[in-house]
Amino acid sequence: MNIIQELEEFISQASDARELKRAIAVKMTLSQVPTKEIQKHLGVSSSFVSKWKNQVLFHGIASLKLQHKGSYGSLTPSQRSQVRDWIGQQDFIRLSDLKRHLESKYSVVYESEQSYYNLLHEAKYTWKKTQKENPAKDDELVAKKKQEITQQITDWRESIETEKLAVFMIDECHLLFGDILGYAWGKSEERITVPIKNERERQTYYGALDYKTKEFFIQEHERGNTDNTIAFVKHLRTLRPGMRIAIFWDGAAYHDSKQFKEYLKEVNVGLPKEDWKVLCVKFAPNDPDQNPVEDVWLQGKRFLRDFYHKCNSFHSVKQLFKFFCDGQVFDFPKLFMYDSEPQMI
């Protein structure tokens, strides 16, 4: 039984209106109904849709029930030994695998992730990861640009809050089949392998984060180029009808091409800069950390690695990635990095 069928069964048996609304919202999302339509149909917020989609993704359909709560507790010494033996039987394991095993078999959910790490260490499983840094990054220039963007958003605050202006942070992601590969807990003396037919199979996504609502929107394209960039900007304008849009992004060549400049001239013809329908601003070069969208992509790929066992084809990889990212409302500290006040909303 697939997840849609499970949701339909849940909906047919739901006796509480709140459970029913949660399940219908998730089913509509899975059926690729736009978030705005779900909001209008069910009378809910975008954060409601995002919250219950995440509940189903990470905790299963049972988590839609009102009484569903994590059972906090601890393992007995005997159970702890059984868990270590179970870990030892796995060729490799993700933290999410261990969490699901403890909750389903022992009804145990730890409050601290350190408790899970302790079990993995006891089973002699190790974790290693490298860090990256761009040597061309200019810290002084980045700091100056951050100050400029913060001031710009502050100046626009009234227009943003009155929905005359939508501010988007935009980036492109080139998803590979191989992105489901990551670091996992495994036996120290053995290699970890995941079956992938073509690691280089890829899909390009354009992504935009609405800096006020924290909603994230993606669109699939064959590659990043001027035509597809224009198509995505047009798509964003349809999402915010009647509003001007301001875009912050990196210095990719197709963001600054002659054809794209001609598009901007056509859109903004005859208007003073403060009334431009589409305004584009670049981040400082060589530092992707300036753009919160980078963290969204990382969360999407981390989600794929947590659910690698469901990725038996690149089609399923793309479906899971889009399901996680598109229409999602995010909430992490970096989303507020350009606020002069604690939060915009």
C-alpha positions in Angstrom: 0.0 0.0 0.0 1.5 3.4 -1.0 1.3 6.5 1.2 -1.7 8.0 -0.7 -3.7 4.8 -0.1 -2.7 4.8 3.5 -3.9 8.4 3.8 -7.2 7.6 2.1 -7.7 4.7 4.6 -6.8 7.1 7.5 -9.3 9.7 6.2 -12.1 7.1 5.9 -11.6 6.1 9.5 -10.9 9.5 11.1 -13.5 10.5 13.7 -12.0 13.8 14.6 -12.2 16.9 12.4 -8.7 18.0 13.3 -7.2 14.6 12.3 -9.2 14.7 9.1 -8.0 18.2 8.2 -4.4 17.2 8.8 -4.6 14.1 6.6 -6.4 15.9 3.8 -3.8 18.6 3.8 -1.0 16.0 3.5 -2.8 14.1 0.8 -3.4 17.3 -1.3 0.3 18.2 -0.9 1.3 14.7 -2.1 -1.0 15.1 -5.0 0.9 18.3 -5.9 -2.0 20.6 -5.2 -0.5 24.1 -4.7 -0.2 25.3 -1.1 -2.3 28.4 -1.8 -5.2 26.1 -3.0 -4.9 23.9 0.1 -5.0 27.0 2.4 -8.1 28.3 0.6 -9.9 24.9 0.6 -9.2 23.9 4.2 -8.9 27.3 5.8 -5.4 26.6 7.1 -2.0 28.4 7.0 1.0 27.4 4.9 2.8 26.5 8.1 0.0 24.1 9.0 0.5 22.3 5.7 4.2 22.2 6.1 4.1 21.0 9.7 1.8 18.0 9.0 3.7 17.1 5.9 6.8 16.9 8.0 5.0 14.8 10.6 4.1 12.2 8.1 7.6 12.3 6.5 9.5 11.8 9.7 7.0 10.0 12.0 4.5 8.2 9.8 0.8 8.6 9.2 0.0 7.6 12.8 1.5 10.9 14.0 -1.6 12.7 12.5 -3.6 11.3 15.4 -4.3 13.7 18.3 -3.0 11.4 21.0 0.2 10.5 19.2 3.2 11.5 21.4 6.8 10.2 21.5 7.3 7.8 24.4 10.2 9.2 26.3 12.0 6.5 28.3 15.2 4.5 28.5 16.4 1.0 27.6 17.0 -1.7 30.1 20.5 -3.2 30.2 19.1 -6.3 28.3 17.4 -4.1 25.7 20.5 -2.0 25.3 22.5 -5.2 24.6 19.9 -6.3 22.0 20.1 -2.9 20.3 23.9 -3.1 20.1 23.5 -6.5 18.5 21.0 -5.2 16.1 23.3 -2.3 15.1 26.1 -4.8 14.6 24.0 -6.7 12.1 23.6 -3.6 9.9 26.1 -3.0 7.1 25.5 0.7 7.7 23.0 2.8 9.6 21.7 6.4 9.7 20.6 8.1 12.9 17.0 8.0 11.6 17.2 4.2 11.2 18.2 3.9 14.9 15.5 6.2 16.0 12.8 4.3 14.1 14.0 1.0 15.5 14.0 2.1 19.1 10.5 3.7 18.8 8.9 0.9 16.9 10.4 -2.0 18.9 10.9 -0.6 22.4 8.7 2.6 22.4 11.7 4.6 23.4 12.4 8.1 22.1 15.4 9.9 23.6 15.2 13.7 24.2 18.9 14.1 23.4 20.5 12.8 20.2 23.7 12.2 22.3 21.9 9.1 23.7 21.7 7.6 20.2 25.3 8.5 19.5 26.3 6.7 22.7 24.6 3.5 21.5 26.4 3.8 18.1 29.8 4.3 19.8 29.1 1.3 22.1 28.6 -0.8 19.0 31.9 0.5 17.7 30.4 2.5 14.8 32.2 5.7 13.8 31.4 8.9 11.9 33.7 11.1 9.9 33.1 14.2 7.8 35.3 16.8 6.2 34.6 20.5 5.9 35.0 22.8 2.9 36.2 26.4 2.5 36.6 28.6 -0.5 40.1 30.3 -0.4 38.9 33.1 -2.7 36.3 34.3 -0.2 36.8 38.0 0.9 35.6 38.3 4.4 35.6 42.1 4.4 33.6 42.2 1.2 31.1 39.6 2.5 30.6 41.6 5.8 30.1 44.8 3.8 27.6 43.2 1.5 25.7 41.7 4.5 25.4 45.2 6.0 24.1 46.6 2.7 21.5 43.8 2.3 20.4 44.2 5.9 19.9 47.9 5.4 18.1 47.4 2.1 15.6 45.0 3.7 15.1 47.4 6.6 14.3 50.2 4.1 11.8 47.9 2.4 10.2 46.7 5.5 6.9 48.7 5.1 6.5 47.6 1.5 7.3 44.0 2.5 4.8 43.9 5.3 2.0 45.6 3.3 2.6 43.0 0.5 3.6 45.5 -2.1 7.1 43.9 -2.4 8.2 40.3 -2.2 11.8 39.6 -1.4 13.2 36.3 -2.7 16.6 34.6 -2.1 17.3 32.4 -5.2 19.7 29.7 -6.0 20.0 26.7 -8.3 20.7 23.1 -7.2 22.0 20.3 -9.4 20.7 17.2 -7.8 22.6 14.0 -8.5 21.6 10.4 -7.9 24.9 10.2 -5.9 23.6 12.8 -3.5 21.8 10.0 -1.5 25.3 8.9 -0.6 26.6 10.4 2.6 28.2 9.7 5.9 26.6 6.9 8.0 27.4 4.9 11.0 29.1 1.7 10.0 31.4 -1.0 11.1 34.9 0.4 11.4 36.6 -2.3 9.4 34.0 -2.5 6.5 33.1 -0.3 3.6 29.5 1.0 3.2 27.9 0.5 -0.2 24.5 1.7 -1.6 23.3 0.4 -5.0 23.2 3.2 -7.6 23.1 2.5 -11.3 24.2 6.0 -12.5 25.6 8.3 -9.8 25.9 11.2 -12.3 22.2 11.2 -13.3 21.1 14.7 -12.5 18.2 17.2 -12.2 18.5 21.0 -12.0 16.2 22.9 -9.6 15.6 26.6 -9.3 14.7 27.5 -5.7 13.3 30.7 -4.2 12.8 31.5 -0.5 10.3 34.2 0.3 12.1 36.2 3.0 8.9 37.3 4.7 6.8 34.2 4.7 9.7 31.7 4.8 8.0 29.7 2.1 10.2 27.9 -0.4 9.3 27.3 -4.1 11.1 25.1 -6.6 10.9 24.5 -10.3 12.5 21.7 -12.3 14.6 22.6 -15.4 17.0 20.7 -17.6 19.9 23.0 -16.8 20.7 26.5 -15.4 20.7 29.0 -18.3 19.1 32.4 -19.2 15.9 31.0 -20.7 15.2 28.9 -17.6 16.1 31.7 -15.3 13.6 34.0 -17.0 11.0 31.2 -16.8 11.5 30.9 -13.1 11.3 34.7 -12.5 8.1 34.7 -14.4 6.8 31.8 -12.3 7.6 33.8 -9.1 5.7 36.8 -10.4 2.6 34.6 -10.8 3.0 33.4 -7.2 2.9 37.1 -6.0 0.5 38.8 -8.4 0.4 42.5 -8.3 3.5 42.7 -6.2 7.0 43.9 -7.1 9.7 41.4 -6.5 13.3 41.8 -5.4 15.8 39.0 -6.0 19.0 38.3 -4.2 21.3 35.7 -5.8 24.9 34.9 -6.9 26.8 36.1 -9.9 26.1 33.2 -12.3 26.7 34.3 -15.9 23.1 33.7 -16.9 21.9 35.9 -14.1 23.7 38.8 -15.8 23.4 37.9 -19.5 22.4 40.3 -22.2 19.2 38.4 -22.8 18.3 38.6 -19.1 19.0 42.3 -19.0 16.8 42.8 -22.0 14.0 40.9 -20.1 14.4 43.3 -17.1 14.3 46.3 -19.4 11.1 45.0 -20.9 9.5 44.4 -17.5 10.6 47.7 -15.9 10.3 50.0 -19.0 9.5 53.5 -18.1 9.5 53.0 -14.3 11.8 54.7 -11.8 14.1 52.2 -9.9 12.0 52.4 -6.7 9.0 51.1 -8.7 10.7 48.4 -10.8 8.6 45.3 -11.0 11.7 43.1 -10.8 14.9 44.2 -9.1 18.0 42.0 -8.9 20.8 42.3 -6.3 24.0 40.1 -6.1 25.6 38.6 -3.1 29.3 39.0 -2.6 31.3 36.4 -4.7 32.8 33.2 -3.5 30.7 32.7 -0.3 27.5 30.6 -0.7 26.9 30.9 3.1 25.4 34.3 2.4 22.3 32.7 0.8 19.9 30.9 3.1 18.8 28.8 0.2 22.0 26.9 0.4 20.9 25.6 3.7 17.5 24.6 2.3 19.3 22.5 -0.4 21.5 20.9 2.3 18.4 20.0 4.4 16.8 18.5 1.3 19.8 16.4 0.5 20.1 15.4 4.2 16.5 14.3 4.0 17.3 12.1 1.0 20.2 10.5 2.9 17.9 9.8 5.9 15.4 8.1 3.5 18.0 6.5 1.1 16.2 3.2 1.5 13.2 4.6 -0.4 15.4 5.8 -3.3 15.4 2.8 -5.6 15.4 5.0 -8.7 16.4 8.5 -9.6 12.7 9.2 -10.2 12.0 8.4 -6.6 15.0 10.6 -5.5 13.5 13.5 -7.4 10.0 12.9 -6.0 11.2 12.8 -2.4 13.4 15.9 -2.9 10.6 18.0 -4.5 8.1 16.7 -1.8 10.4 17.9 0.9 11.3 21.3 -0.5 8.5 22.6 -2.6 5.9 24.7 -0.6 7.8 24.0 2.6 7.9 26.7 5.3 11.3 26.7 6.9 12.4 28.0 10.3 16.1 28.0 11.1 18.3 30.9 12.4 20.0 31.7 9.1 16.7 32.7 7.6 16.8 35.8 9.8 20.5 36.8 9.1 19.6 40.0 7.3 17.1 41.2 9.8 17.9 44.4 11.8 15.2 43.2 14.2 14.9 39.7 15.8 12.3 38.6 13.2 10.3 39.9 10.3 7.2 37.9 11.1 
